């Protein structure tokens, strides 16, 4: 049973979603990537995350093709670049993303990271898109505690639905204050790259030891499944790992079955220490 997260208005979503960074960049993998996303949605993974920056729209186009037969089952997320975060830029970027995705609205639209455009201008542009029916919710990405406090100055309580940040065993800085602060604001934390980039994290022997104590419906647990289950254990956190093949996506889905024991969590804390003080927000 996949855990759920709750949006500010009470809407429930599964806590496991699908990321698409770098998907759509390799034509030879296109059919496999589309099959992976369709399998995910068929398994109840509603949230599919993309961005105008990913491949200059190639990811959005692939996502659009993948979800076309099942659009109503998908909670679709995209992001606007900070260089396009002005009133006019947001309007243009959103409409371009909608064309790439082949849909008439986004379920969630995020500011990809903070730039030079005043937050109040971007927030008002998001509100305009909501009034026009082009987006349902809006949020931010890569915002630290100071950024979120600044956002409070130009938005209403419960208006910002999500903050997408880097969060994994090897990047735990947000645990010091940001996760709790966002919970208190009823802002969902979306965790990108929850199982790391490349193989460095997954090669750690602590993950192998914990995995050896667990099984899923697919058989013996893997280090990647343990890393993902560790992120999913957090309340109010929606993890969006990427899986470019149906086989990889099946493993991600099965990771939601894992329930890590206190012994597991203690061993992972010993290998990947939680933050003892405030750290700069990590980004990829």
C-alpha positions as CSV (number, residue, x, y, z in Angstrom):
1,X,0.0,0.0,0.0
2,X,1.6,3.3,-1.1
3,X,1.5,6.0,1.5
4,X,-0.3,9.3,0.6
5,X,0.4,13.0,0.9
6,X,-2.2,15.7,1.3
7,X,-2.3,18.9,-0.7
8,X,-3.3,22.1,1.1
9,X,-7.0,21.7,0.0
10,X,-7.2,18.2,1.2
11,X,-6.6,16.4,-2.1
12,X,-4.8,13.0,-1.5
13,X,-2.1,11.7,-3.8
14,X,0.2,8.7,-3.7
15,X,3.6,9.5,-2.2
16,X,5.4,7.8,-5.0
17,X,5.5,9.6,-8.4
18,X,7.6,9.5,-11.5
19,X,10.4,11.9,-12.5
20,X,11.5,12.4,-16.2
21,X,14.8,14.3,-16.1
22,X,16.8,13.3,-19.2
23,X,13.9,11.2,-20.6
24,X,13.2,12.0,-24.2
25,X,16.9,12.8,-25.0
26,X,17.7,9.4,-26.6
27,X,15.5,8.5,-29.6
28,X,16.5,4.8,-29.3
29,X,15.0,4.6,-25.8
30,X,11.8,6.5,-26.5
31,X,9.4,3.5,-26.7
32,X,10.9,2.0,-23.6
33,X,10.5,5.3,-21.7
34,X,6.9,5.7,-22.8
35,X,6.2,2.1,-21.8
36,X,7.7,2.8,-18.4
37,X,5.5,5.9,-17.7
38,X,2.4,4.1,-18.9
39,X,3.1,1.1,-16.6
40,X,3.6,3.5,-13.7
41,X,0.2,5.2,-14.3
42,X,-1.4,1.7,-14.6
43,X,0.0,0.8,-11.2
44,X,-1.6,3.9,-9.6
45,X,1.4,6.3,-9.8
46,X,-0.5,9.5,-10.5
47,X,2.2,12.2,-10.3
48,X,4.3,12.6,-13.4
49,X,6.9,15.4,-13.1
50,X,8.7,17.2,-16.0
51,X,9.9,20.7,-16.8
52,X,10.4,23.0,-19.8
53,X,14.2,22.8,-19.2
54,X,14.4,19.1,-19.6
55,X,15.8,18.6,-23.1
56,X,14.4,22.0,-24.1
57,X,10.9,20.5,-24.2
58,X,11.8,16.9,-25.3
59,X,10.8,15.5,-22.0
60,X,7.5,17.2,-22.0
61,X,6.8,15.9,-25.5
62,X,7.6,12.4,-24.5
63,X,5.4,12.7,-21.4
64,X,2.6,14.0,-23.5
65,X,2.7,11.1,-25.8
66,X,3.0,8.6,-22.9
67,X,0.0,9.9,-21.0
68,X,-2.3,10.8,-23.9
69,X,-4.4,7.6,-23.5
70,X,-4.7,8.1,-19.7
71,X,-4.5,11.8,-19.1
72,X,-7.4,11.8,-16.5
73,X,-5.4,9.4,-14.3
74,X,-2.4,11.6,-14.2
75,X,-1.5,14.5,-11.8
76,X,0.8,16.4,-14.3
77,X,3.6,18.6,-13.1
78,X,5.9,20.9,-15.0
79,X,8.2,23.8,-14.2
80,X,9.0,27.3,-15.5
81,X,12.6,28.5,-15.7
82,X,13.4,31.5,-13.5
83,X,14.4,33.4,-16.7
84,X,10.8,33.0,-17.8
85,X,9.2,33.8,-14.5
86,X,7.9,37.3,-15.4
87,X,4.2,37.9,-15.9
88,X,4.5,37.6,-19.7
89,X,7.1,34.8,-19.5
90,X,5.1,32.6,-17.3
91,X,2.1,32.9,-19.5
92,X,4.1,32.1,-22.6
93,X,6.0,29.2,-21.0
94,X,2.9,27.6,-19.6
95,X,1.2,27.6,-23.0
96,X,4.3,26.2,-24.7
97,X,4.5,23.4,-22.1
98,X,0.8,22.7,-22.6
99,X,1.4,22.4,-26.4
100,X,4.4,20.1,-25.8
101,X,2.3,17.9,-23.4
102,X,-0.8,17.9,-25.6
103,X,-3.1,18.8,-22.8
104,X,-5.3,21.8,-21.8
105,X,-4.1,22.2,-18.2
106,X,-1.3,21.4,-15.7
107,X,-2.2,20.0,-12.3
108,X,0.8,21.7,-10.7
109,X,3.1,24.3,-12.1
110,X,6.4,25.1,-10.3
111,X,9.0,27.9,-10.4
112,X,12.1,25.7,-11.1
113,X,14.4,27.8,-8.8
114,X,14.5,31.4,-7.6
115,X,15.8,34.0,-10.0
116,X,15.8,37.7,-10.4
117,X,12.1,38.2,-11.1
118,X,10.3,39.4,-8.0
119,X,8.4,36.5,-6.4
120,X,5.2,38.6,-6.2
121,X,5.2,39.0,-10.0
122,X,5.6,35.2,-10.5
123,X,2.9,34.4,-7.9
124,X,0.4,36.8,-9.6
125,X,1.2,35.2,-12.9
126,X,0.4,31.8,-11.4
127,X,-2.9,33.1,-10.1
128,X,-3.8,34.4,-13.5
129,X,-3.1,30.9,-15.0
130,X,-5.4,29.4,-12.3
131,X,-8.2,31.9,-13.1
132,X,-7.8,30.9,-16.8
133,X,-8.1,27.2,-15.9
134,X,-4.6,26.4,-17.3
135,X,-3.2,25.2,-14.0
136,X,-4.8,23.8,-10.8
137,X,-2.1,24.4,-8.3
138,X,1.2,26.2,-8.2
139,X,4.4,25.8,-6.2
140,X,8.2,26.2,-6.2
141,X,11.3,24.2,-6.5
142,X,14.7,24.5,-4.8
143,X,13.5,26.9,-2.2
144,X,15.2,27.0,1.1
145,X,13.7,28.2,4.4
146,X,14.6,31.9,3.7
147,X,13.1,31.6,0.3
148,X,9.9,30.1,1.7
149,X,9.7,32.9,4.3
150,X,10.0,35.5,1.4
151,X,7.3,33.7,-0.5
152,X,5.0,34.0,2.5
153,X,5.2,37.7,2.1
154,X,3.5,37.7,-1.3
155,X,1.2,34.6,-1.0
156,X,-1.7,33.4,1.1
157,X,-1.6,30.5,3.5
158,X,-2.1,27.2,1.7
159,X,-1.6,28.8,-1.7
160,X,1.8,27.3,-2.4
161,X,1.1,23.6,-2.8
162,X,4.6,22.1,-3.1
163,X,8.3,22.7,-2.8
164,X,10.5,20.3,-4.9
165,X,13.9,19.8,-3.5
166,X,16.9,17.4,-3.6
167,X,16.4,14.8,-0.8
168,X,18.1,11.5,-0.4
169,X,20.3,9.6,2.1
170,X,23.3,11.5,0.8
171,X,21.6,14.9,0.8
172,X,19.8,15.2,4.2
173,X,20.3,18.9,4.9
174,X,16.6,19.7,4.5
175,X,15.8,17.6,7.6
176,X,17.4,20.3,9.8
177,X,14.5,22.8,9.3
178,X,13.0,22.8,5.8
179,X,10.9,19.6,6.0
180,X,9.3,20.6,9.2
181,X,8.7,24.2,8.2
182,X,7.0,23.1,5.0
183,X,4.8,20.7,6.9
184,X,3.7,23.5,9.1
185,X,2.8,25.5,6.1
186,X,0.9,22.6,4.6
187,X,3.4,22.6,1.7
188,X,4.2,19.2,0.2
189,X,7.9,18.4,-0.2
190,X,8.6,16.7,-3.5
191,X,11.9,14.8,-3.3
192,X,13.8,14.7,-6.6
193,X,16.7,12.2,-7.2
194,X,15.7,10.2,-4.1
195,X,18.0,7.3,-4.9
196,X,20.9,9.5,-6.0
197,X,22.7,10.1,-9.3
198,X,24.8,7.3,-10.7
199,X,25.9,4.4,-8.5
200,X,27.8,6.0,-5.6
201,X,25.0,6.0,-3.1
202,X,23.7,2.6,-4.1
203,X,27.1,1.0,-3.8
204,X,27.3,1.8,-0.1
205,X,27.6,-1.4,2.0
206,X,25.0,-0.2,4.5
207,X,22.3,-0.2,1.9
208,X,23.3,-3.7,0.9
209,X,23.1,-4.9,4.5
210,X,19.7,-3.4,5.0
211,X,18.4,-4.7,1.7
212,X,19.5,-8.3,2.7
213,X,17.0,-8.2,5.6
214,X,14.0,-7.4,3.3
215,X,11.9,-8.8,0.5
216,X,9.2,-7.4,-1.8
217,X,6.7,-9.0,-4.0
218,X,9.5,-9.1,-6.7
219,X,11.9,-11.0,-4.4
220,X,15.0,-9.8,-2.5
221,X,15.0,-6.1,-1.9
222,X,17.7,-4.0,-3.7
223,X,19.8,-1.1,-2.3
224,X,17.8,1.3,-4.6
225,X,14.5,0.1,-3.1
226,X,15.8,0.6,0.4
227,X,17.0,4.2,-0.5
228,X,13.6,5.0,-2.0
229,X,11.7,3.4,1.0
230,X,13.8,5.5,3.3
231,X,12.6,8.7,1.6
232,X,9.0,7.5,1.5
233,X,9.0,6.9,5.2
234,X,8.8,10.7,5.8
235,X,5.4,12.2,6.2
236,X,4.4,14.9,3.7
237,X,7.1,13.8,1.2
238,X,6.3,12.8,-2.4
239,X,9.3,11.0,-4.0
240,X,9.7,11.3,-7.8
241,X,12.5,8.8,-8.9
242,X,13.1,8.4,-12.6
243,X,12.7,5.0,-14.2
244,X,13.5,4.7,-17.9
245,X,12.2,1.1,-18.4
246,X,9.2,-0.9,-17.2
247,X,11.6,-3.3,-15.3
248,X,13.1,-0.3,-13.4
249,X,9.6,1.1,-12.8
250,X,8.4,-2.2,-11.3
251,X,11.2,-2.1,-8.8
252,X,10.3,1.5,-7.8
253,X,6.7,0.5,-7.4
254,X,7.6,-2.5,-5.2
255,X,9.8,-0.3,-3.0
256,X,6.7,1.2,-1.6
257,X,6.0,-2.2,0.1
258,X,9.1,-1.9,2.3
259,X,8.8,-0.8,5.9
260,X,12.2,-0.1,7.4
261,X,12.7,-1.2,11.0
262,X,14.3,0.9,13.8
263,X,17.5,-1.2,13.3
264,X,17.5,-0.4,9.6
265,X,17.1,3.3,10.2
266,X,19.8,3.4,12.9
267,X,22.2,1.6,10.6
268,X,21.5,4.1,7.8
269,X,21.8,7.1,10.2
270,X,25.3,5.7,11.2
271,X,26.3,5.5,7.5
272,X,24.6,8.8,6.4
273,X,24.6,11.2,9.3
274,X,21.6,13.5,9.7
275,X,22.4,17.2,9.7
276,X,23.6,18.7,13.0
277,X,23.3,22.3,11.8
278,X,21.9,24.3,9.0
279,X,23.3,23.4,5.6
280,X,23.1,25.3,2.3
281,X,20.3,23.8,0.1
282,X,21.8,21.1,-2.1
283,X,20.8,21.2,-5.8
284,X,21.6,19.2,-8.9
